[in-house]
C-alpha cells in the first residue's frame, strides 16, 4: 500500500467550466490527471484529495465529478475546499458517495499504519485582508481539525497525516495556531493545496518541528498525484 496526494482537481463535468482561463497549463487538465493517476496508482493504494474537487454548486451536480474520481484506481479520501459549495450535510453526503470514496469531517480514517485527519482550514491571520469574519471561520476550522485529531487518537494507527485545503503556515515558516495543533498531536505529514501559479511562492514546503509540509495543488505537482514519503 502506497499513499499519494493531490488537491484542486476543479472538475466540472455537469456544467463545464474551462480551466484554461487560468492559463494554458490547465488545458485538458482532467485528462492529464486521469492519465498520470492511472499510470501511477494501484488499486491497493490510497489517494488523499485536499479539497476544491468540483465546481458544482449542488451535491447532485457534483456526483458526476465524484463518480469520475471513484472510477480511478485506489481508495480516495476527500476533504472540503473553499470552492466545494456542493459539500452538504456529511451524513447525507456519505450515504451517496460511491464505494472507495471517503469524506473526512470532524473524524479520521485509517489505512495500514497511517491514520488520516483533516479539515478545510482557512486564510491565515497574518494575511493583510484578514477580517473579523475570517477570525470566526479560522477558529471554527481549528476546532474541526482538533476534533479530527482527537478522533485519530482512538485508532490503532502509528503515522498521523493531515489534509488541509488552505496552507497552515506561510513561506516564512512562522508558527500558527494550526501548526501548534499539528505538533501537539504528533502529526508526521501535512499536505495542502489552494495555492496556484504565482501564489506557489507563498507555500512552505519542507520539514518544521518534526512535521513535513507539502503543497500538492494540481498545477504544482504537474497534474499527477504525488507519492508521499510515508
N, C-alpha and C positions, 0 to 999 in steps of 0.2 A: 504494500500500500504506500503510495506517494501522495504528497499534498501540493496543490497548486493554488494560485490566487490570481484574480483579475477583477477589475472594477470598471464601472462606466461603460457597460455594453450599449446603452442607449438604443435599444431595439424599438421598432415601430412598425411591425407587420400589419397591424389592424388599420392604422391610419399613418401611412408612410410619411416620415419626416427626413428629408435628405440631410445626412450629417456632413456632406462635403461643403455645406455652408460654412463650416468651421475649418475648412482647409482641405486640400487635395488628399492629404494623408488619410482622411476619412472616407474616401471613395470606396464603395462596396465593403465597408468595414465589417459587416456581419459575415460576408463570405470569407474574409481573411481570418476572422475569429473561428469560424467553423472549420476551416482547413487546418489551421495550426492546432486547434483543440483536438480534432480527430487524429492528427498525426502524433500528438504528444501524450494524450491522456488515455489510460486503460480503464476498463470497467471497474476494476478494484480500487481505483484512485479516488481522491476527494478533491473537489474544486470549490474554493471559497470565493464568493462573488460579493464584493464590498460596495454594493449599492449602485444607484442610477442604472437600473436594469431595463426599464421600459419607459417610453414617453407617454404611455397610455394614461388616461385620466380616470378610468374605472377598472375595477378588477376584471370584469368580463372582457374588456378590450385587451387587458394585459395578458390574459390567459394564452393567447396565441404566441406571444413572446416567450412566456414561461414554458409552454409545451415545446417550443423550438429548443430551448435550453435543455429540457428534460430528455430530448432525443440524443443529445451528445453524450459521449462516454463519461462514466464516473458518477459518484454521488455529488450532489451540489448543496451547498449551504449558502443562503442568501440573507442579506440584511437590507434595510431600507436606506435609500439615498435621498437627497433633497429634492430630486425630480420624480421620485416614485409616488406620485399623488394617488395612484391606484391602490396603494397599500392600505388595506382596511382593517377591520377587527381581526385580530390574529386567529381566533378560533374558526371564524368563517373562512379565512384565507387558507388555513392549514387543511380544512376539510376539502378544499378544491384543488390543492396542489397535486401535481402528478407524482407518482412514486419516484423516490430518489431525489426529490427537491425538498429541502428542509429550511423553514424560515425561523430565524432567531429573533426573539423579543423577550427580554427580561429572564432569559434562561440560557442553557448551554447544551451542547450535544457532543458525545464522544465518538471517536473513530480510532481504533487501535490504541496507541499510547497517548493520543492527542485529544484534548478537550478544547472545543472552540466556543468562545463567548463573543458578544458583540452588541453594538448599538450604532445608531446613525452618527452620533456626535453632533457638534455644531461649530459655528465660527468661533475662533479663539478670542478671548477677552482682549488680547493685545492688538487686534485688528482696529484700524483707525475709525471704522464706521460702526463699531460695536455699540449697541443701544441697550436700553433697559429691557426691551422685549428679547433681545439676544441673550441677555443675562438669564432671563426666565427659562428660555429654551435650553441654554447651555447647562443650567442646573438640573433641569429635568433629564437631559441626556446623561449627565453624570450619575444620577440615581439609577437610571435604567442600566447603565454599564455596571454599576455596583451590584445590582440585583443579579445580573448575568454572572458576574464573577463569584458571588456568594453561591449561586446555584452550582457552579463548576466545582466548588469545594466539596459538594456531596457526591461527586462522581469519581470513580476509581482510576482516573487517567493522570498521567505524570506531567505531560507538557501542556502548558496553557498557551493558546493562541487567541488573539483578539482581532476581530474585524471591526473597523470603523469606516464610515464613509469620509467624514471630514478628517483632516490631519489632526493628531492630538498635540502636536507641537510645531513650531516654525523651524526654518532652516538654521536659526541661531542656536538651537538646542537648549533653549531656556526651559526649565521645568514648568509644568502647568498642573492644574488640578487633575487633568486626565492622566498625565504621566505619573503623578504621585500615586494615583489609584492603581495603575498597572503595576507599579513597583511594590505596592503594599500587598498585592495578591500574587506576586511571584510569576508574572507573565514572562514568557520567553520571547515571543514574537508578536509584533503588531503590524498588520497590513492595513492600508487605507488607500483611498482614491481621491476623487473630487478635483484634483489639480490637473489642468490641461495646458498644453502648448507653453507659452511664456511663463505660466504660473508654476511650471515644474521647478523653477529656481527657488521657490519657497518651500520645497519639500526637505524634510530631514530624512536622509537615508543613511543608515549605519547603526552602530551599537551605542547605547547610552544607558549607564547604570544597570547593565546586565540585560537590557532588552534590545532586540534587533527591530528597528523600524524600517518599513519598506513601502514605498509608493508603488501601486500596481494599477494606476489608471490605464485604460486600454491603449491610449496613444503613447504612454510612457513605456509600456512593455511590448510595443510594436504589434499589438493586437494578438498576442499569444499568451496563454496562461503561464505565469511564472512558477517554475518549480521551486518550492520553499525548502530552506535548509533545516528540515526537521525530520 
